Amino acid sequence: MANLLWLQGGACSGNTMSFLNAEEPSACDLVTDFGINILWHPSLGVELGNNLQQLLKDCVSGKIKLDIFVFEGTVVNAPDGTGTWNRFAGRPMKEWVKELSAAADFVVAIGDCATWGGIPAMAPNPSDSQGLQFLKKTKGGSLGKDFKGKSGLPVINIPGCPAHPDWVTQILVAVATGRAGDLTLDEYQRPKTFFQSFTQTGCTRNMHFAYKVSMTQFGQRNGCLFYDLGCRGPMTHSPCNRILWNRQSSKTRAGMPCMGCTEPEFPFHDLAPGTVFKTQTVMGVPKELPTGVDKNSYIKYTGAAKAAAPKWAEEDMFVV
């Protein structure tokens, strides 16, 4: 049996809500089928006050073995590095995070806030928020760039705003059942099994992307969202169109652009007006091109693709 402790820092609880809606496997399956003992969770734990403090102290001391420490939300350092803006169980949360991480075999960061700071870490970052081991693309974060759990692995980052529930539960199962050695992490410590492909992989609008047929309004059933509406699917690592949300859809399938929430730069452009749902261009060419595409190749390709687009590419061919 693997003991798991889940704490939450500066966050909206979105990843907890996502986790509790997991299906393959579900949160209940973790306990009944995969031998995970949830010591405490903000929405599931029953210990309060002194009982909770003692539980945390026992995990830090090793009296209770801590196999997996899960953290959701940012590590808040304000004011002046004290972390007292986010107190928990009688102490700044940042102190519990440091001590519990040092005691755990595996440390897992859930969601953008815990992985690289997310929205709270936007400039001017008044809460002085960090992720566990990154601040945006800069490695270090609250635990430092050299941190490793007792297992020898650094923080396992599962980003997203929120993270898909099955990404969370499947990684927890892999760790709890002794298969953490099979995990391969990318440069931002995301498991490659989920974050090696792009959001565009499996997108039902790929033919519109190929023929440069653009969508101009949210919810339209035909057209690509990249050319006008700021979709970041071609530049974002995630399986959102392979592992569907609620087993049936994704943002692009519903006619909304991908916002790139699994990348460390999210939210892009610091949410400046006119930058979120509008593709930024220079003389008609997007400032940010799909990963691996250079400007000259893009211009040649899109001109030829638009000229070659068949009539049916602009017709409403949506099917359920």
Secondary structure, DSSP 8 states (H G I E B T S, - for coil): -EEEEEEE-BS-SHHHHHHTT--TT-HHHHHHTT-EEEEE-TTT----HHHHHHHHHHHHHTSS---EEEEESBEE--STT--TTSEETTEEHHHHHHHHHHH-SEEEEEHHHHHH-TGGGSTT-TT-EE-SSEETTEE-TTT-TT---TTS---EEE--TT--HHHHHHHHHHHHTT-GGG--B-TTS-BHHHHSSBTTTT-TTHHHHHTT-B--STT-SSSBSHHHH---GGG-B--TTTS-BTTTB-TTTTT-----TTSTT-SGGGG-TTSSSS--EETTEESS--TT--HHHHHHHHHHHHHH--GGGGS-----
